[in-house]
């Protein structure tokens, strides 16, 4: 018989880790929705966030969440500069050009991190690593709760920007009709730089909140997070930010429940199985692919 306490425990953990997956997926789907570019380097941006937290913790003893004060603006500026210097030159190029460029960017980032930090996995130990918070019969990890809280704050801020600011209206107009946006005076090139910067800032933030939970390695981790971002994006529907959030939560729940009730050896495979089923049964995603608001 299914133990409801154990089920609720696993469900809660899945939702919390799924929130971080949603944060990764939202950055990817935002960039795709506005720029129509699939960013193969997105997972490597997550790894950059991890190593940023590792570096600042090693040099100054900073808590990972304190490093967000540096990592988020640095990620935004780096993403905006990359878009202006590299991706902006591919606006009129065939779609596969941006795929190759972002794939090359992922290889460059991975090798720079490998040369700088070495191949040894690294993490950040925090004093509250083993702390838990009890809610009735359910015990929740403080690390997971902080990750979920950080994700909620960032996504809420993104929602407010996209739906209640002039910048957000310009972003949505560019995503909906680039030519129409230009005709009413919106600088779409500047908007695309801002959007890519936001996408990278979200990925870096996810990396920072994940570093107390996982080890950062410069070789294969980036590809894993890129794959998870694609799964989250496709589960919800390409270009649909709200659905990407739901897709991330679903992926987290599927992975945790699968690892708990089946075997943890194939934790990543459970999400991929759901991903393939969605592609077969509903290619446009669980929530469609067109959305004007978050």
C-alpha angles and dihedrals in degrees: 000000000000113000103227093202091054090046093051090047092053092042091054092048090048093052092049095049088040088059089062090048087052090053090054093046095047091059091052096045092046091055091046093047093054105028100027086227125135106215112213090181094062094100090050088056086059089053090050088057090051093051091045088058091045092050096048091044091051095046102037106010092244121170111244092246091054089055088063087079087067102026099055099052091039090052091049094050093045092050093048091049092048090051094049096044100038119009096041088066090062099059093109095032124103114277093250090063093070090046091055093044094051090045089052089047090054090053092049093050092047094050094045090053090046092053093044103043103017128231096287111114112246135195141167121249115215128192092238094052094117097031120119137189118218120219104181106300093344121092116200125196112245089220091056092045091052090047090051092047093049090049092050092050094048095046091046089052090049090050091052092049095048097045107029107035136071089240090055092050089051091050092050092046091052091049092049099045121353095189093046090050091052091050091059092050104266114147097227094183090058091045091053091052090051092048094050088048091052090048092053092044090054091049092048090049090053089051092052095050091046098051096083088054103041142032118250117227123174097215114059107359094083092058091049093054092044088054092049090050090053091048091051092046096048094043090060100031131270113281094011109120097183091049091048087061090052090045091054092050090048092050092051093049093047092050095047096044091046092049091047101045102028117021133309091219090082099037094132092044094063092063091047090052091055088045091056092046091053091049090052099043103029113014093178090062132256093287102030125253107262124082133151098192135033 
